[in-house]
Every structure is written in C-alpha cells, then in structure tokens.
Amino acid sequence: MLMVTGGAGYIGAHVVRSLLRDGHEVVVLDDLSTGRPELVPDGVPLETGTVCDSAFVADVLDLYDVDSVVHLAGRKAVDESTARPGYYYRENVFGMLSILEAMVRTDVRSIVFSSSAAVYGTTDCERVTENSPTNPASPYGRTKLMCEWMLRDIAAAEGISWTALRYFNVAGAGEPSLADRGAHNLVPKVFQALDEGLPPTVYGDDYETPDGTCIRDYIHVADLADAHAAVVPTTRSARTAATYNVGRGHGASVLEVMRAVQRASGVCFDWRVGDRRAGDPARVVADAERMSRDLGWQARRDLDDIVSSAWQAWSGARPVAAVPGEEGDTIPVGT
C-alpha cells in the first residue's frame, strides 16, 4: 500500500490516478486546507489530518500496512513564503521531519518526495541539471532544499530508499474535474482575472530575458503524475538515493503564456505590469535528461497542450468577456 500525502490536492489527485492506473493500492492523507475530498477517487481511503502530527501519520501507516510514501503535502507559494516564512518552515520542514519520524517508527523504508526547482534560485545557465548549484531565492525554496538535506541524512542513517523530484512549473489538467484552482499559480490566476473582467498582472517586465518577463519551464500535470508512476517502483524495490528534475527542457516567458491563453480561450485581453515579486529568478529551465536516461520518462505535452487543457477544465461552457486595456496593448489571438 502507498500513502500519498496531499492526495486530495490538484497535483496529488493526478498522481493518485496515475498510481491507480499502474495497479498500486493507495491511501490518501490530506488536511483538506487546500485539497478537496471529491478529488479522491471512489474506493481510495481518505484520512484527514496534518502531516505535522507524527503520531497520526504513524497510525495511518500502521492501519493500512503502508510500505511506501509519496510525500506531496506542503505549502508552495513563493510570495506567501516571503510574507510568512515561519509558517513555511513549520509546514514544510517540520512536516517532512514528522513524516520521516513516523516512517522510522513503523518501519516504512521508501519515500518519493515532492521537491521544487525553486531550490536552484537564480541561475546563469541555459538549463539546470541536478548538479547545478542550489541557491534558493525564497523561503519556499529554502524549505524544499532543507527537506532534501534532511531526507538524505535520515535516509542514510535509517536505511530508507528515497527519490526527490524537483518539479518545475506545473499546469494543465488531466481531466475536466481536476482543474487547478490554486491562488498562486500563473495560469489559474490569469483565468481568474478573465472571469472577473480584469487584466491579468505580469510581475515585472525588466528582467534580462528576451521580452523582459520571467522564463519558466512549464510541465503538464499529467506528465508530472506519470513521472511519479515511473519512479515509485524503483524507489520501492531497491535501495535508491536519487534526485531528478521533472520538466520539459523548454522555457516560456510570462508573455508567451499570456499568448497561449489567448489561443486556448479565443479571448483577446490585455495585461497590466506590476512590480517584481521578491524571490522570483529571471530564468529557470530544466535539464531532464537524467530521468529520461535512468527511467525512460520524458514529458510529452507542449505549452499549448498544457494551457488548452487547463482552459477547458477551468471554463467548461462559461463565456469570458474580453478585458479592455490601454490603446495599443491588445495582442490579437494567435500571435
């Protein structure tokens, strides 16, 4: 049995479905602070509680005879982490310690950890490898890096097999019921602005990039879920200590994402430029060759696939009005 923490959330719900597809038995542990119970498939047990309660986690591991953990639960917004660093250290770092303590107590010796490309911070290379320097630019990124350190040390001492997946920017939807409703991710934030008849905000247009906006590696959530399905068997069956980037290896700027939304939605809209956000590096793009070489996994969907699936899941049949802007700002659909 696998325990998926955060399995009632946006990413977790996709991961659970990929694991079930591959024949795994799954129990979900989620505090439902952002997760939704209706996202947990029928027949999958849902235990409601916090990963910070190590005794509760151990009880769930015991009750379901769990032999491996997929740890997705945590807080992930860069700007929120800058405003509330203590909250992020408690939820992410202490949450990881709590999980590992419960695993040691119940003799569970396998874990896949949801890390982040935020551990790299500002980079000066075209694509970051798993061996690139880690210099996180936000409390969020630092909590993820600290979790990786903790995982590595405790696993070595306790004989735990582990894999850390460094996610790049996740978006899209594997099916209409699994739309990303997150308040901190770019694509749903653009959709929400359109729903409200407001121009989406671009945070800074003076970065050292071709169009002045931040460049990120956007990966379809279904590809990410398949990456978990690829890595779980090896982590579970053999002593593993591995870190993998999970991305497409192709960067897209914020303005390129805006144009992809225009193509997917058919809506011609403007955007407003706001101040830079603290902790946002100019460019972070993955080199995901290690995972392709070791496990045969690679992302299959491009930016238009990602944004169009997200739009279809978000909007359904609901009409969205074009957003008025300043003269000359509107970019026609399809450019």
N, C-alpha and C positions, 0 to 999 in steps of 0.2 A: 504493500500500500504506500502511495505517495501522499504527503501532506503539502498542499500549496497554500502558503500564506499570502493574503491579498488576492485570493482566487475569485472574489466577488467584484473585483475592480475591472477597469477597462482592459488592461493588458492581461491580468490574471484570468479573466473569462476566456480570452482567446487561448492562453496557454493550457487551461484545463481541457478545452475542446481538442486541442492537438494531442494531448496526452491520452485522452479517452479514445481518440481515433486509432492510436497506436496500441491499444489494448491494456493500458495501465488502469489500475484501480486508484481512485483519488478521493481524499477528504480535503475540504476547504476550511481554512481558519482565517477569519476576517473580522475586524472590529466594526465594519459597516459604517465607518466615519465618511468614507467616500464610495465604498462598494455598495452594490445593490443585490439583495438576495435573489431577485428574479433572474439575475445573470448566471446563477449557478444551475447547471443542467439538472433535470429531474434524475433522481436516483443517486446524486452525489451528496454525501452528508455535508452540512454546513455547521461548523462550531463557531459561535460568536464570542469574541474576546480579543484582548490585546496581546501582541507578541511580547510586550514588556512584562507580562506576568509569566515568569518562567515555570511556576508550578502548574498553571493552567495549560501551558504548552506541553509540559511533560505528561499531564493527564491525557491530552488528546493523542499524543504519540503512543502512549500505552494502550488506550482504549481501542484504537484502530490498528494496532500492531504495525505501526509505520516503520519502514526501513530506509526511507529516503525523504529529504525535504527539498522543496523548491521555494526559496525564500524571496518573495516579491514585495511583501508589505513594507511600506516606508513612505516618507514624505519626499517630494521631488521638485519643488518649485524653487528656482534659483533666487528670484526676487523675494519670495517669502522667507527663504533661509537667511537672507541678509538682514531682514527686519526682525526675525525671530530665531536667532542662532541656537539659543538654549533649547528651544522646542525641537529643533532638528537633531541636535546632538543626543537628546534624550530618546526621541522616537527611533532614529536610525542606528546610532551607535549602541545605546543601551539595548535596543530591540534585538540587534544582532547578538550581543553578548547573552541575552536571555535565551534566544533560540539555541545557541551553542551549548549553554549550560544544560538546557533541557535535553538536548541530544546526548550529551555525555551521560547524564543521569539515567537515560533509558536505553543506552547502548545503540543509538542510531548513528551510523557511521558514513552517511553520504548526504551531500548537500550541493545544490546548484543555487548560486547567489546572484541576484539582480543588482549588478553594479551599473556604472554610467560612464559615458565618455567625458563627463564633467571632471573626472579625475585628472585629465590632461591639462585643463586650463588653457591658457594662451599658447599656441604652438606656432612655429615658424616653418613647418614642413607641409608639403602638399597633402600628404596623407599620413596619419599617425598609425604606427604599429603598436603592438602590445609592449614593445620595449622602449617606446618613446618616453621622454621624461614626464613625470607626473607632477604638476604644479597647479592644483586646483585654484580657481579664481573666486570661489564662493564657499560659504559654509556648507551648502549642499554637497558640492564636490569633495570637500574635505571629509565630510561624514562618510561618503562612499569609499574614499581611499582608506580611511581609518578602519572601516569594516573589512576591507580586503586584508589589511595588515593583521587584524585580529583573527580573521578566518585562517590565514596562513599559519600563524603562530600556534593557535589552539589545535588546528588540524594536525600539525606536525607532532604536537605533544600527545594527542589523544588518538591518533590513528584514523582520522576522518578523511575520507575521499571527497574532494571538492572541485568545483568549476565555478569561476566567476565570469559572467557575461557582461561586458561593457556595452550597454545599449547606446546607440546614437539616437537621433530624434524620431520617435515612434509616432506614426499617424496612420489613418485609414481605418477600415472596418472589414472584418472577415464575413460578416453577415449584417443585415439591416438592424437587428436587435442589439448590436454591440457597438453602437456609436460612441465615440469619445465625447463625453460631456464635461471634460476637465476644464477648470477655470484658468489653467496656467499654460496650456499648450497652444502653439500658434494657430494651427488650423481651426480647432473649435472656437478660438477667440475671434477669428475672422468671421466665421459663420454666425456667431452670436451677435457681433456688431451688425451684420447684414440683416439679421432678424429684427434688430431694434432700429433699423434705418439710420445707422450711424457709420461714419467712415472708420475702418479698422486703423489701429495705431501701429506704425513702424517705429521701433525704439532705436533711433539713431540712424543717420544716413551719411555719416562722415568716417566710417571705418575704412581701413586700407584694403578695400576689395573693389572689384570692377564697377559695381554700381553703388558702393558706399554702405551697403547693408550687410548684416551678418550672414555668413555662409555656414550651412549645416548639412549633414548627411541624413536625409530622411529615409526611413525604412518602414515598409508596410508592416503593420502589427501582425498580420498573418504569417509573414516571413519570419518575424521575431519569434512567434509561437512555435513555428517549425524548427527554429534553432534550438529551443528548449527540448523539443521532442528528440532532436538529433543527439543532444549532449547527455540527456538523462541516462540512457542505457550504459554508456561508457563510465560515467561517474558512479553509477550504482554497482557495476560488476567488477571493477578493478580499481586499485588504489590510484587515484588521479589527483594531480595538483596543477590545474590549468587555468589560464586566463585567455579569453577570446573577445576580440572586437566583433560586434554584431551591427553591421551597416552595409550600405550598397557600394561604398567606394566612390560615390559621386556626390559632389556638393551642389546645393541650390541656395541662392540668396533669398532673403525675405521677399524681395520684389518678384523673383521668379515664382515663389509660392503664391503670391498675390495673383499673378497672371494665370497660374494653374487653376486657382479658384475661379477666376473669370471664365476660363474654358469649361470647367466642370459644371458651373452653375448657369452659364449663359447670362449672367448679370454683369453689367458694366458699372463699376464702382470706383470711387476714389479712396485714398487713404490719407491720413494725417501723419506727420513726422513728429514724434515726441523725443524726449531726452533719452540718451543711452541708459540702460539698466546696469546697475552695479553687478559685476561678476560675469558679464557677457563677453567672452572672447570673440574676436573678429571671424575666425575660421576654425572649424573642427570637422575634418572628414576622415572616415575610416580607411585603413588598410585591413581588409577582412580575409586576406589570403591564408592566414594560419588556420582558420576554421574550415575553409574550403579544402585545404590540403589534408588536415587531420580527420575531418568528419564528412567531407563531401557536401557540406551545406553551402549554399550561396543564395542571396536574395534574388527573387525572380521578377519583382514588380517595380516599375519606374515611378517617377514623381506623379505623372498624370494618373496612373493606376491608383496610387495612394490617395490623391486628392479627390478623384471622382468617386471612389468607394466611400470615402468619408462624407462627401456631399450627399450621396444617395442615402446613406444611413441617417444622416442628420436631418435632411429636409423632407424626405418622403415626397408627398404631393403638395407640400406647403409652398405657396408663392413667396418670393422675396423681392422687395422693391429695390430698384437701383438707388444708390446713395449719392445725393448731389455733392458736388465739390467745387473748388475754385476753378475758374476758367483755365482750360489747358491741361488740367490734371488728369482727366479721364483717359484711360488707356483702353482702346476697343478690345472686345473679346476676340481671342485668337491670336493676339500678337505675342 
